[in-house]
Amino acid sequence: QVQLVESGGGLVQAGGSLILSCAVSGSTCSINAIGWYRQAPGKQLELVATITSGGSTKHADSVKGRFTLSRDNSKNTVIYLRLNSLKHEDTAVYYCNVDLFGDPTAYWGQGTQVTVSS
């Protein structure tokens, strides 16, 4: 099992920036990937970005060039999502997710609200 603690988020004007962080504790040696997902009101949960244990990243087309997912080099269990050039449509609850090798359980953070005012 793992525990996830998210931080960051808040209210920002369009064009602004935010940083979200997610710290993972517990069975961190079994981490396959850590990522961020988001859910806007009335919409489905969607992938924002993920990073594998090997350091490979993937970003959704909708955020490429604006959002950057990185990992703390000294702590492979902490990831950061830099959100630049925010748009109103980026408004959503952002959730951190951890995928463990051999564990079908989906581990989620409590979610953090990002609101972009236009």
N, C-alpha and C positions, 0 to 999 in steps of 0.2 A: 504494500500500500504506500501511497504518497499523500502528502498534504501540500496544498498550493496556497500561497498568499500573494494576492495581487495588490498593486498600488498604482497610483496615478489616476488619470481621468479627470473629468471636470468640465467646466464650461469655457469655451474658447470661441473667438470670432472666426469667421471664415477667413482662410488664409493663414491662420495661426498654427501653432505646433503644440504637441503634447508628447510626453513619454510615459508609457506604461511599463511596469515591471512585474515579473512573476518569479517568485522564489519557491523552489520545490524542496521538500524535505521528506525523509522516509527512505524507501527502497530506491534511492537514486541511481544505484549501480545498474538497475534494470531498465533505465529510461531508453526508449527507442526514439521518441521524438517529443518535443514540446512545441506548442503552438498557441496562436490566438485565433479565436472565432468571434463573430459578432452577430447580434440579432437586433434589427431595427423593429420598431413597432409595426405589427401587422405583417412582418416578413419572416422568412425562414432563417434559421441559423446558417451562417456562411463562413467558410474558411477565409481568414485574413492572411496568415503567414505561419509557416512552421519551420523548425530547424531540427535536423536529426542529430543523433549522438555523434555522428561523424562530422557535423558542422555544415551539412548541406542545407541551404535554405530554399524555400519556395514561397512566392508571394502571389496573391490573387491578382488577376489582370487589372481589377478595379483600383488597386492601390500601388501597383508597380510605379516606381519613380517618385512616389510620395511617402510611402511607409517603408521603414527598414527594420528588419528583425535582426538582432544580434545577441550574442551570448557573452556573459562575463568570462573572460579567459581564465581568471583565477578560480572562478566558481562555475563549473559547467551546469550548475543547477539553477542559475539565475539568468533569465532572458529579459531583453528590453525590446520594446516596440516603439520606434520613433515615428510619430505621425506628423508629417509636414504638409503644408498646403491643404489644410483641412477644408472639406466641403460640407455643406449642410447635410448631404446624403451620407456622410460618415457618422452621423448621429446614430448611436446604438449602445447597447450594453455589450461590452467586450469581455469575453471569457477566456481564461487560460485553460489549456487542456494538456494532459500528459498521457502519452501512450507508452505502456510498459511491454517489454518483450514477454511473450507467453502469458499475458494477462488480458483477458477480454474486457475487463472493467474499464469504463471510461471515467477518468478522473478530471474533475472540473473545479475551477475556482469559483468564488462567490459572485464574480462579475463586477465590473466597474463601469459606471456610466460615462460616456463621452457625448457631450452635447455641443454642437457647432451652430452658432447663431449666424444667420445670413444678414 
